[in-house]
Amino acid sequence: MLKIGSRISFVKHTHLQRGMTFIEVLIALVIMVTGILGSVAMQVIAKQGSFDAMQRSLASSLAQDIIARMRAQKPSTDPNLTLIEYVKNDYGKEDGVYKDDASDVDMIDNDRYEWELALMGGDVTTDNGTVSVGGLVGGRGCIAQNGNAYTVVVSWQGRTNTVDAGTGVNACGVSGSKRRQVVVQAFIF
């Protein structure tokens, strides 16, 4: 029985273990390194997914942009008379095909020039203006017409392999296992 105010003394056992063994330290290091490598791999995959999502969003935006430009130019009598000028299978192959000065060209040529420039990223350049840093990776655009129905295909090169479904009217851009596409169909009346 203990009395109040008395001290309790603990007996130190010299045979008890102090610290960790080498095996325990190694196991802890392996677990910690595995966690760190897992988080780094997760960051890489997240960054790739973010880049692919940004490219898909840009492609969709570009397709909607050219459709809006076409709708703004349609004549009230026969849309096929003017809008046929937008139909082309190789947007994005060349830079500077159209004139940049809107005062010397009509609006359709200006629309085509600006859309192709945005497709190739030429509207976003480095500080000195020589290198395009925006746009899609290997971006190409195609516009097909069937009466009042227009099909806009925007393709680009992704980062990972997938099945290339670009055949027929969707055969826009460079074929390969990394080709990605956004296909938008619109009726312009």
C-alpha positions in Angstrom: 0.0 0.0 0.0 1.2 3.5 -0.9 1.2 6.3 1.5 0.2 9.8 0.3 3.2 11.9 -0.4 5.5 8.9 -0.8 7.5 8.6 -3.9 7.1 5.8 -6.3 10.3 4.8 -7.8 10.5 2.8 -11.0 13.1 0.2 -11.4 15.0 0.5 -14.5 15.4 -2.7 -16.3 18.7 -2.9 -18.1 17.6 -5.7 -20.2 14.7 -3.7 -21.9 15.3 -2.5 -25.5 16.1 1.1 -26.2 15.6 2.6 -29.7 14.9 0.7 -32.9 16.7 -2.2 -34.6 18.3 -1.8 -38.0 15.5 -3.9 -39.6 12.8 -1.7 -38.3 14.6 1.4 -39.7 14.9 -0.2 -43.1 11.3 -1.2 -43.2 10.3 2.4 -42.2 12.5 3.8 -45.0 11.0 1.4 -47.6 7.5 2.4 -46.6 8.4 6.1 -46.7 10.2 5.9 -50.1 7.3 4.0 -51.6 4.9 6.7 -50.5 7.1 9.5 -51.9 7.5 7.7 -55.2 3.8 7.1 -55.4 3.0 10.7 -54.8 5.5 11.8 -57.5 4.0 9.3 -60.0 0.5 10.7 -59.1 1.7 14.2 -59.8 3.1 13.2 -63.2 -0.2 11.5 -64.2 -2.2 14.4 -63.0 -0.1 16.9 -65.0 -0.5 14.8 -68.1 -4.2 14.6 -67.6 -4.4 18.3 -67.1 -2.5 19.0 -70.3 -4.7 16.6 -72.3 -7.8 18.2 -70.9 -6.5 21.6 -71.8 -5.8 20.5 -75.3 -9.3 19.0 -75.7 -10.9 22.2 -74.3 -8.9 24.3 -76.7 -9.8 22.1 -79.7 -13.5 22.3 -78.8 -13.3 26.1 -78.4 -11.6 26.4 -81.8 -14.3 24.4 -83.5 -17.0 26.5 -81.9 -15.1 29.6 -82.9 -15.0 28.9 -86.6 -18.7 27.9 -86.5 -19.6 31.2 -84.9 -17.5 33.0 -87.5 -19.3 31.1 -90.3 -22.7 31.9 -88.8 -21.8 35.6 -88.7 -21.0 35.6 -92.4 -23.9 33.7 -93.8 -25.9 35.5 -96.4 -29.7 35.5 -96.0 -30.4 34.2 -99.5 -28.1 31.2 -100.1 -25.5 30.3 -97.4 -23.7 27.9 -99.7 -22.6 30.7 -102.0 -20.3 32.3 -99.4 -19.6 29.7 -96.8 -18.1 27.3 -99.3 -15.0 29.4 -99.0 -14.5 28.0 -95.5 -14.4 24.4 -96.7 -10.8 23.2 -96.6 -9.0 20.0 -95.5 -5.6 21.3 -94.4 -5.9 24.2 -91.9 -2.8 24.4 -89.8 -0.3 23.1 -92.3 1.0 26.5 -93.3 1.3 29.9 -91.6 0.7 33.1 -93.4 -1.5 31.7 -96.2 -3.9 34.6 -95.8 -3.2 38.2 -95.4 -3.2 39.6 -91.9 -4.4 43.1 -92.9 -8.2 43.0 -92.7 -8.5 46.2 -94.8 -7.1 44.4 -97.8 -9.2 41.2 -97.6 -12.8 40.4 -97.0 -14.0 39.1 -93.7 -14.0 35.4 -94.7 -10.3 35.4 -95.6 -9.7 37.2 -92.3 -11.7 34.7 -90.4 -9.8 31.8 -92.1 -6.5 33.5 -91.3 -7.2 34.2 -87.7 -8.6 30.6 -87.1 -5.6 29.0 -88.7 -3.3 31.2 -86.7 -5.1 30.2 -83.4 -5.1 26.6 -84.5 -1.3 26.6 -84.8 -0.8 28.8 -81.7 0.6 31.7 -83.8 -1.5 34.1 -81.8 0.5 33.4 -78.7 4.2 33.9 -79.1 7.3 34.3 -77.0 8.5 37.8 -75.9 10.3 38.4 -79.2 7.4 37.2 -81.2 9.3 34.5 -83.1 8.2 31.2 -81.5 4.5 30.1 -81.2 3.8 28.9 -77.7 0.0 28.5 -77.7 -2.3 26.3 -79.7 -2.6 22.6 -80.1 0.3 20.1 -80.4 0.3 19.3 -84.2 -3.0 21.0 -84.6 -4.9 20.6 -87.8 -8.4 21.7 -88.9 -10.8 20.5 -91.6 -14.2 21.9 -92.6 -16.5 19.8 -94.8 -19.9 20.8 -96.2 -23.0 18.8 -97.1 -25.8 21.3 -98.0 -26.4 23.4 -94.9 -24.6 20.9 -92.7 -21.0 21.7 -91.8 -18.6 19.3 -90.1 -15.6 20.9 -88.3 -12.9 18.5 -87.3 -10.0 19.7 -85.1 -7.2 17.1 -84.5 -4.0 17.2 -82.5 -1.3 14.9 -81.2 -1.9 13.6 -77.7 0.7 12.4 -75.2 -0.3 8.7 -75.0 -1.2 6.1 -77.5 -4.9 5.3 -78.3 -6.9 3.9 -81.2 -6.9 6.2 -84.2 -10.5 6.5 -85.4 -9.8 9.2 -88.0 -11.2 7.7 -91.2 -13.5 9.1 -93.9 -14.6 12.7 -93.1 -12.7 12.4 -89.8 -9.4 11.8 -91.5 -8.2 15.2 -90.6 -4.6 15.8 -89.5 -1.7 13.4 -89.2 -2.8 9.9 -88.7 -1.3 7.9 -85.9 -1.8 6.3 -82.6 -1.6 9.6 -80.7 -4.1 11.5 -82.8 -7.0 13.1 -80.9 -10.0 14.7 -82.5 -13.0 16.9 -81.7 -15.8 16.7 -84.3 -18.5 19.3 -84.3 -21.4 19.3 -86.7 -23.6 22.4 -87.2 -26.4 23.5 -89.5 -26.1 27.0 -90.8 -29.3 28.4 -92.3 
